[in-house]
Amino acid sequence: MGAADTPERTGWADLLAGGRLPQFALICLGVWLNAADALVTATIMPSVGADLGGYAYFSWATAGFLVGAILAGASSGRLSELFGLRAATALAGLVMVGGCVMSALAPDVGLFLLGRLVQGLGSGWISGFAMVAIALLFPERHLARVFAAATFIWGIATVLGPLFGGIVVEQGHWRDVFWLFAAQSVVFALAALVLLAKAGGAGGGPGVPWAQLGVLALGVSAIAVADLVPGAWSAGMVLLGLLVLALVVRIDPRARVRLLPHRAGDLTTVVGSGYFAMFAMTAASMGFAIYGPPILQQLRGFSPLWAGYAIGAESLAWTVAAMAVAGATGLWDARWIRFGAVLLVASLVVLPLTLADGHLAWVLAGGAMMGAAFGFSWAFMSRRVLAALSDEDRAIGSSAIMAVRQTGAAAGAAISGVAANLAGFSGGLTDASARATSVWVFVAVIPLALAGAWAAFRLTGGAETASLP
């Protein structure tokens, strides 16, 4: 540890010094908007259905949001170069405002779903520009702590989101939720204009990679609607979507305007192995959050609220683990990445053995292991990727981290959905279908977790690998 990396120079006090506190607060607000919007909306959807109808289209509320968020996250790096980080971030807040207003005023389910798509765009741009801001405004020595703080905000949103949505619906109307988020987004947009004034103006940029974004939209859409396709065809839709996503990586290096950093698809590089580890590990973790609550309600008699908080063990462990290791440096960041990858695989062994019939303590332990896997590893993986980016690729490479995570979430949700439906979940929630689903949604993604662990080990494979661009 050199003089530049003394504890005083890597602590929270130094992180928030030099005028960085207001910018740090803005990033935290952006993370809150991104996290809480999805969590609160999931809580109020039954009330939306009762008021607007359209239960058959409920999956589109999530699918449309994800498509918008992924496309926005993927394009945010180039847009920050084109318009400047300050103007682009403020505009993202206003897009979020527009989406919230559309949903709040929606007279029918059609306009509500369109509002969710626009909210996805705003949310994706907010999170993407937040990543760019972290990369540009904070020294490398503080990146792990900034990512840990972002994880802490996610954990708070997980705990408070369902409670917030429930209180608003009980005291008023589901539309009030969107008005409240619209107000917060206005504050975010105005604050961005003030706090990012020194972040640089428009740089001109090379433009927007429309071709890759179009292909990305097709791939994500195919994955997002897979659960609407009956039987084994749903697996085919997921496979088709993944192949289309792979095509994006294939055509990007040949495009005039790139969407991804140089060699992002090359698993022998830090950036390539880091992105793949993030994608695969995120995808492998989605089944617990989606199918854990209904399984606990069906087999153990939990109420929806208590089932949700039991699943919250994952987010709580993520937050605690991230804060615990935020100050790790040197060899320890590589060790935490590897430990996290192994822990994820272990959680996918514990959960299918215990979720249906095991002691509740083992279920909570399995969920906590899954969350801690990301808490121990995510900030350090992100820091390694950012450190490996050239100055030319810093904006697009940093924003791509959130896009990769969101794409992994969409893919993982679809793969878990296919496994659950093939196990009988689509035919109705019974004890038999819940037991089968409690096994196969985890077993189906173990290969993904192993692939992610392999990439994580490659990411931390010593000086030779770490020096690759």
C-alpha positions as CSV (number, residue, x, y, z in Angstrom):
1,M,0.0,0.0,0.0
2,G,1.6,3.2,-1.1
3,A,1.3,6.7,0.3
4,A,-1.5,7.5,-2.2
5,D,-3.5,4.6,-0.7
6,T,-3.2,5.2,3.0
7,P,-6.3,4.6,5.1
8,E,-6.9,8.3,5.4
9,R,-6.9,8.6,1.6
10,T,-9.3,5.7,1.0
11,G,-11.7,6.4,3.9
12,W,-15.2,7.9,3.8
13,A,-14.0,11.3,4.9
14,D,-11.7,11.7,1.9
15,L,-14.4,10.3,-0.5
16,L,-16.8,13.0,0.5
17,A,-14.1,15.8,0.6
18,G,-13.2,18.1,-2.3
19,G,-16.8,19.0,-3.1
20,R,-17.8,15.4,-3.8
21,L,-20.5,15.2,-1.1
22,P,-23.4,16.8,-3.2
23,Q,-22.4,14.7,-6.3
24,F,-22.4,11.6,-4.1
25,A,-25.9,12.5,-2.8
26,L,-27.1,13.0,-6.3
27,I,-25.9,9.5,-7.3
28,C,-27.6,8.0,-4.3
29,L,-30.9,9.7,-5.3
30,G,-30.5,8.3,-8.8
31,V,-29.9,4.8,-7.4
32,W,-33.0,5.1,-5.1
33,L,-35.2,6.2,-8.1
34,N,-34.0,3.2,-10.1
35,A,-34.4,0.7,-7.3
36,A,-37.5,1.9,-5.6
37,D,-39.6,2.5,-8.7
38,A,-39.4,-1.2,-9.7
39,L,-40.0,-2.5,-6.2
40,V,-42.9,-0.2,-5.3
41,T,-44.6,-0.8,-8.6
42,A,-44.5,-4.5,-8.1
43,T,-46.3,-4.0,-4.7
44,I,-49.2,-1.9,-6.2
45,M,-49.8,-4.0,-9.3
46,P,-52.8,-5.8,-7.9
47,S,-54.5,-2.4,-7.2
48,V,-53.6,-1.3,-10.7
49,G,-55.2,-4.4,-12.1
50,A,-58.4,-4.0,-10.1
51,D,-58.7,-0.4,-11.3
52,L,-57.6,-0.7,-15.0
53,G,-58.1,-4.3,-15.8
54,G,-55.7,-6.0,-18.2
55,Y,-54.4,-8.8,-15.9
56,A,-53.4,-10.7,-19.0
57,Y,-50.9,-8.0,-19.8
58,F,-49.2,-7.7,-16.4
59,S,-46.0,-9.3,-17.5
60,W,-45.7,-6.5,-20.1
61,A,-45.5,-4.0,-17.2
62,T,-42.2,-5.6,-16.3
63,A,-41.1,-6.6,-19.8
64,G,-41.7,-3.0,-21.1
65,F,-39.8,-1.5,-18.2
66,L,-36.9,-3.8,-18.7
67,V,-36.7,-3.2,-22.5
68,G,-36.6,0.5,-21.9
69,A,-34.1,0.3,-19.0
70,I,-31.7,-1.9,-20.9
71,L,-31.7,0.2,-24.1
72,A,-31.3,3.4,-22.1
73,G,-28.5,1.9,-20.0
74,A,-26.7,0.7,-23.0
75,S,-26.9,4.0,-24.8
76,S,-26.2,6.3,-21.9
77,G,-22.4,6.3,-22.3
78,R,-22.6,7.6,-25.9
79,L,-25.3,10.1,-25.0
80,S,-23.2,11.5,-22.1
81,E,-20.5,12.1,-24.7
82,L,-22.9,13.6,-27.2
83,F,-24.8,16.0,-24.9
84,G,-22.5,16.2,-21.8
85,L,-23.1,14.4,-18.5
86,R,-25.0,17.4,-16.9
87,A,-27.6,17.9,-19.7
88,A,-28.0,14.2,-20.3
89,T,-28.6,13.4,-16.6
90,A,-31.1,16.2,-16.2
91,L,-32.9,15.0,-19.3
92,A,-33.1,11.5,-17.9
93,G,-34.8,12.9,-14.8
94,L,-37.4,14.6,-17.0
95,V,-38.0,11.4,-19.0
96,M,-38.7,9.7,-15.7
97,V,-41.1,12.5,-14.8
98,G,-43.0,12.0,-18.1
99,G,-43.3,8.2,-17.6
100,C,-44.6,8.6,-14.0
101,V,-47.1,11.2,-15.1
102,M,-48.4,8.9,-18.0
103,S,-48.9,6.1,-15.5
104,A,-50.5,8.3,-12.9
105,L,-53.0,9.7,-15.4
106,A,-53.6,6.4,-17.3
107,P,-57.3,5.8,-18.1
108,D,-56.6,2.3,-19.3
109,V,-53.9,-0.4,-19.2
110,G,-52.5,0.6,-22.6
111,L,-51.3,4.1,-21.5
112,F,-50.2,2.6,-18.2
113,L,-47.9,0.1,-20.0
114,L,-46.6,2.9,-22.3
115,G,-45.8,4.9,-19.1
116,R,-43.9,1.9,-17.8
117,L,-41.8,1.8,-21.0
118,V,-41.0,5.5,-20.7
119,Q,-40.1,5.0,-17.0
120,G,-37.8,2.2,-18.0
121,L,-36.0,4.6,-20.4
122,G,-35.7,7.2,-17.7
123,S,-34.6,4.8,-15.0
124,G,-32.1,3.2,-17.3
125,W,-30.6,6.5,-18.3
126,I,-30.5,7.6,-14.7
127,S,-28.6,4.5,-13.6
128,G,-26.3,4.6,-16.6
129,F,-25.4,8.2,-16.2
130,A,-24.8,7.6,-12.5
131,M,-22.2,5.0,-13.5
132,V,-20.6,7.5,-15.8
133,A,-20.5,10.0,-13.0
134,I,-18.9,7.6,-10.7
135,A,-16.2,6.8,-13.3
136,L,-15.5,10.4,-14.1
137,L,-15.9,12.2,-10.7
138,F,-14.4,9.8,-8.2
139,P,-10.8,8.6,-7.9
140,E,-10.2,4.9,-8.4
141,R,-9.3,4.5,-4.7
142,H,-12.9,5.3,-3.8
143,L,-14.8,3.3,-6.3
144,A,-15.4,0.3,-4.0
145,R,-16.9,2.5,-1.3
146,V,-19.1,4.3,-3.9
147,F,-20.4,1.0,-5.2
148,A,-21.0,-0.2,-1.6
149,A,-23.0,2.9,-0.9
150,A,-25.1,2.3,-4.0
151,T,-25.7,-1.3,-2.8
152,F,-26.7,0.1,0.6
153,I,-29.4,2.3,-1.1
154,W,-30.6,-0.8,-3.0
155,G,-30.9,-2.6,0.3
156,I,-32.9,0.2,1.9
157,A,-35.2,0.3,-1.2
158,T,-35.8,-3.5,-0.8
159,V,-36.8,-3.1,2.8
160,L,-38.8,0.1,2.5
161,G,-40.2,-0.4,-1.0
162,P,-43.0,-2.8,-0.2
163,L,-43.9,-0.9,3.0
164,F,-43.9,2.4,1.1
165,G,-46.2,1.1,-1.6
166,G,-48.5,-0.6,0.9
167,I,-48.9,2.6,3.0
168,V,-49.6,4.8,0.0
169,V,-52.3,2.4,-1.3
170,E,-53.9,2.0,2.1
171,Q,-53.9,5.8,2.7
172,G,-54.8,7.0,-0.8
173,H,-54.6,5.6,-4.3
174,W,-52.0,3.7,-6.3
175,R,-51.7,6.7,-8.7
176,D,-50.2,8.7,-5.8
177,V,-47.1,6.5,-5.9
178,F,-46.3,7.7,-9.4
179,W,-47.0,11.3,-8.5
180,L,-44.5,11.0,-5.6
181,F,-41.9,9.5,-7.9
182,A,-42.5,12.3,-10.5
183,A,-41.8,14.9,-7.7
184,Q,-38.6,13.1,-6.8
185,S,-37.5,12.9,-10.4
186,V,-38.1,16.7,-10.8
187,V,-35.8,17.3,-7.8
188,F,-33.2,14.9,-9.4
189,A,-33.3,16.8,-12.7
190,L,-32.9,20.2,-11.1
191,A,-30.1,19.0,-8.8
192,A,-28.3,17.5,-11.8
193,L,-28.2,20.9,-13.5
194,V,-26.6,22.4,-10.4
195,L,-24.3,19.7,-9.1
196,L,-22.9,18.4,-12.4
197,A,-22.1,21.9,-13.7
198,K,-18.3,21.1,-13.5
199,A,-18.7,17.6,-15.1
200,G,-18.0,18.9,-18.6
201,G,-20.2,20.0,-21.4
202,A,-21.0,18.3,-24.6
203,G,-18.1,16.7,-26.2
204,G,-19.6,16.1,-29.6
205,G,-19.2,12.4,-29.4
206,P,-19.2,10.1,-32.4
207,G,-23.0,9.6,-32.4
208,V,-25.4,6.9,-31.3
209,P,-24.9,3.2,-32.3
210,W,-28.5,2.8,-33.7
211,A,-27.8,-0.6,-35.4
212,Q,-26.5,-2.3,-32.3
213,L,-29.3,-0.7,-30.2
214,G,-31.9,-2.1,-32.7
215,V,-30.4,-5.6,-32.5
216,L,-30.2,-5.3,-28.7
217,A,-33.9,-4.3,-28.6
218,L,-34.9,-7.4,-30.6
219,G,-32.8,-9.7,-28.3
220,V,-34.2,-8.3,-25.1
221,S,-37.7,-8.3,-26.4
222,A,-37.5,-12.0,-27.4
223,I,-36.2,-12.8,-23.9
224,A,-38.8,-10.6,-22.1
225,V,-41.8,-12.2,-23.8
226,A,-40.6,-15.8,-23.5
227,D,-43.0,-16.5,-20.6
228,L,-45.9,-15.6,-22.8
229,V,-45.1,-18.4,-25.3
230,P,-46.6,-21.8,-24.4
231,G,-44.7,-24.9,-23.6
232,A,-41.2,-25.7,-24.8
233,W,-41.4,-22.8,-27.3
234,S,-40.6,-20.4,-24.5
235,A,-37.2,-22.0,-24.2
236,G,-36.7,-21.4,-27.9
237,M,-37.5,-17.8,-27.4
238,V,-34.9,-17.4,-24.6
239,L,-32.3,-19.2,-26.8
240,L,-33.1,-16.9,-29.8
241,G,-32.9,-13.8,-27.6
242,L,-29.5,-14.9,-26.2
243,L,-28.2,-15.6,-29.8
244,V,-29.4,-12.1,-30.9
245,L,-27.6,-10.6,-27.9
246,A,-24.4,-12.4,-28.9
247,L,-24.8,-10.9,-32.3
248,V,-24.6,-7.4,-30.8
249,V,-21.1,-8.3,-29.4
250,R,-20.2,-9.7,-32.8
251,I,-21.1,-6.7,-34.9
252,D,-20.1,-3.9,-32.5
253,P,-16.4,-3.9,-33.2
254,R,-17.1,-3.4,-36.9
255,A,-19.5,-0.6,-36.5
256,R,-18.6,3.1,-37.1
257,V,-20.0,4.0,-33.6
258,R,-19.3,1.4,-31.0
259,L,-21.8,0.5,-28.2
260,L,-19.3,-1.4,-26.1
261,P,-15.6,-0.9,-25.2
262,H,-12.8,-2.5,-27.3
263,R,-12.7,-6.3,-26.9
264,A,-15.8,-6.4,-24.6
265,G,-16.7,-9.8,-26.1
266,D,-13.2,-11.2,-25.6
267,L,-13.1,-13.4,-22.4
268,T,-9.3,-13.2,-22.3
269,T,-9.5,-9.5,-21.3
270,V,-10.5,-7.9,-17.9
271,V,-13.4,-6.1,-19.5
272,G,-14.7,-9.1,-21.4
273,S,-14.4,-11.6,-18.5
274,G,-15.8,-9.0,-16.1
275,Y,-18.9,-8.3,-18.2
276,F,-19.6,-12.0,-18.7
277,A,-19.2,-12.7,-15.0
278,M,-21.7,-9.9,-14.1
279,F,-24.2,-11.1,-16.7
280,A,-24.0,-14.8,-15.8
281,M,-24.0,-14.3,-12.0
282,T,-27.0,-11.9,-12.2
283,A,-29.0,-14.2,-14.4
284,A,-28.3,-17.2,-12.1
285,S,-29.7,-15.3,-9.1
286,M,-33.2,-14.2,-10.4
287,G,-35.3,-17.3,-9.6
288,F,-35.2,-16.8,-5.8
289,A,-36.7,-13.3,-5.8
290,I,-39.3,-14.2,-8.4
291,Y,-40.5,-17.6,-7.3
292,G,-39.5,-17.6,-3.6
293,P,-42.5,-15.6,-2.4
294,P,-45.3,-17.7,-4.0
295,I,-43.6,-20.9,-3.0
296,L,-43.3,-19.8,0.6
297,Q,-47.0,-18.7,0.6
298,Q,-48.2,-21.9,-0.9
299,L,-46.1,-24.4,1.1
300,R,-45.5,-22.6,4.4
301,G,-48.6,-20.4,4.6
302,F,-46.7,-17.1,4.7
303,S,-48.5,-13.9,4.0
304,P,-47.4,-11.9,0.9
305,L,-45.7,-9.4,3.2
306,W,-43.8,-11.9,5.3
307,A,-42.8,-13.9,2.2
308,G,-41.4,-10.8,0.7
309,Y,-39.4,-10.0,3.8
310,A,-38.1,-13.5,3.9
311,I,-36.8,-13.1,0.4
312,G,-35.3,-9.8,1.6
313,A,-32.6,-11.7,3.4
314,E,-30.8,-11.7,0.1
315,S,-30.8,-7.9,-0.2
316,L,-29.9,-7.4,3.4
317,A,-26.9,-9.8,3.2
318,W,-25.8,-8.1,0.0
319,T,-25.8,-4.7,1.7
320,V,-24.1,-5.9,4.9
321,A,-21.4,-7.8,2.9
322,A,-20.7,-4.8,0.6
323,M,-20.3,-2.4,3.4
324,A,-18.1,-4.8,5.4
325,V,-15.5,-5.2,2.6
326,A,-15.7,-1.8,1.0
327,G,-12.3,-0.8,2.3
328,A,-10.5,-3.9,1.1
329,T,-7.4,-3.3,-1.1
330,G,-4.6,-5.2,-2.7
331,L,-5.0,-9.0,-3.0
332,W,-8.1,-9.0,-0.9
333,D,-10.3,-7.5,-3.7
334,A,-9.5,-10.5,-5.9
335,R,-10.1,-12.9,-3.0
336,W,-13.6,-11.4,-2.3
337,I,-14.5,-11.7,-6.0
338,R,-13.6,-15.4,-6.0
339,F,-15.3,-16.0,-2.7
340,G,-18.5,-14.3,-3.9
341,A,-18.6,-16.4,-7.1
342,V,-18.2,-19.7,-5.1
343,L,-20.8,-18.5,-2.6
344,L,-23.4,-18.0,-5.4
345,V,-22.9,-21.6,-6.6
346,A,-23.3,-22.8,-3.0
347,S,-26.5,-20.9,-2.5
348,L,-28.0,-22.6,-5.6
349,V,-27.3,-26.0,-3.9
350,V,-28.7,-25.0,-0.6
351,L,-32.0,-23.4,-1.8
352,P,-33.4,-26.3,-3.9
353,L,-32.7,-28.7,-1.0
354,T,-34.5,-26.5,1.6
355,L,-37.0,-24.0,0.1
356,A,-39.9,-26.5,0.1
357,D,-39.4,-28.6,3.2
358,G,-36.2,-27.6,5.0
359,H,-36.0,-25.5,8.2
360,L,-36.7,-21.9,7.5
361,A,-33.2,-21.0,8.9
362,W,-31.7,-22.8,6.0
363,V,-33.9,-21.0,3.5
364,L,-32.8,-17.6,5.0
365,A,-29.2,-18.8,5.0
366,G,-29.4,-19.8,1.3
367,G,-30.9,-16.4,0.4
368,A,-28.3,-14.6,2.5
369,M,-25.5,-16.6,0.8
370,M,-26.8,-15.5,-2.6
371,G,-27.0,-11.8,-1.5
372,A,-23.6,-11.9,0.2
373,A,-22.1,-13.4,-3.0
374,F,-22.8,-10.1,-4.8
375,G,-22.0,-7.9,-1.8
376,F,-18.5,-9.4,-1.5
377,S,-17.8,-9.3,-5.3
378,W,-19.8,-6.7,-7.2
379,A,-17.9,-3.5,-6.3
380,F,-14.5,-5.1,-6.9
381,M,-15.6,-6.6,-10.2
382,S,-16.9,-3.1,-11.3
383,R,-13.7,-1.4,-10.1
384,R,-11.5,-3.8,-12.1
385,V,-13.5,-3.3,-15.2
386,L,-13.4,0.5,-14.8
387,A,-9.6,0.4,-14.2
388,A,-9.1,-1.5,-17.4
389,L,-11.0,0.9,-19.6
390,S,-9.1,3.3,-21.8
391,D,-10.0,7.0,-21.6
392,E,-11.7,6.6,-24.9
393,D,-14.0,3.9,-23.6
394,R,-14.5,5.2,-20.1
395,A,-18.0,6.6,-20.6
396,I,-19.5,3.7,-22.6
397,G,-17.7,1.1,-20.6
398,S,-18.9,2.4,-17.2
399,S,-22.5,2.8,-18.4
400,A,-22.4,-0.7,-19.8
401,I,-22.0,-2.2,-16.3
402,M,-25.7,-1.4,-15.5
403,A,-26.9,-2.5,-19.0
404,V,-25.1,-5.8,-18.5
405,R,-26.6,-6.3,-15.1
406,Q,-30.2,-5.5,-16.4
407,T,-29.8,-7.7,-19.4
408,G,-28.6,-10.5,-17.1
409,A,-31.7,-9.9,-14.9
410,A,-34.0,-10.1,-17.9
411,A,-32.3,-13.3,-19.2
412,G,-32.3,-14.9,-15.7
413,A,-36.0,-14.1,-15.2
414,A,-36.9,-15.7,-18.5
415,I,-34.8,-18.8,-17.9
416,S,-36.3,-19.2,-14.4
417,G,-39.8,-18.7,-16.0
418,V,-39.2,-21.4,-18.5
419,A,-38.0,-23.8,-15.8
420,A,-41.0,-23.0,-13.6
421,N,-43.5,-23.4,-16.4
422,L,-42.1,-26.7,-17.4
423,A,-42.3,-27.8,-13.8
424,G,-46.1,-27.0,-13.9
425,F,-46.2,-23.5,-12.4
426,S,-48.1,-22.1,-15.4
427,G,-50.9,-24.7,-14.8
428,G,-51.6,-23.2,-11.4
429,L,-50.0,-22.9,-8.0
430,T,-50.5,-26.2,-6.2
431,D,-48.3,-28.0,-3.6
432,A,-47.0,-30.2,-6.4
433,S,-46.1,-27.4,-8.8
434,A,-44.6,-25.3,-6.0
435,R,-42.4,-28.2,-4.9
436,A,-41.2,-28.9,-8.4
437,T,-40.6,-25.3,-9.1
438,S,-38.6,-24.9,-5.8
439,V,-36.1,-27.3,-7.3
440,W,-35.9,-26.6,-11.0
441,V,-35.7,-22.8,-11.0
442,F,-32.3,-23.2,-9.2
443,V,-31.0,-26.3,-10.8
444,A,-31.6,-24.8,-14.3
445,V,-29.3,-21.9,-13.6
446,I,-26.4,-23.7,-11.9
447,P,-24.5,-24.0,-15.3
448,L,-24.8,-20.2,-15.6
449,A,-23.5,-19.7,-12.1
450,L,-20.5,-22.0,-12.8
451,A,-19.8,-20.1,-16.0
452,G,-20.0,-16.8,-14.1
453,A,-17.6,-18.2,-11.5
454,W,-15.2,-19.3,-14.2
455,A,-15.2,-15.8,-15.6
456,A,-14.8,-14.3,-12.1
457,F,-11.7,-16.5,-11.5
458,R,-10.4,-15.5,-14.9
459,L,-11.0,-11.8,-14.1
460,T,-8.7,-12.3,-11.0
461,G,-6.2,-14.6,-12.6
462,G,-3.1,-12.8,-11.6
463,A,-0.9,-10.0,-13.0
464,E,-0.9,-11.3,-16.5
465,T,-4.7,-11.3,-16.9
466,A,-5.1,-8.1,-14.9
467,S,-2.8,-6.2,-17.2
468,L,-4.9,-7.0,-20.3
469,P,-6.9,-4.1,-21.8
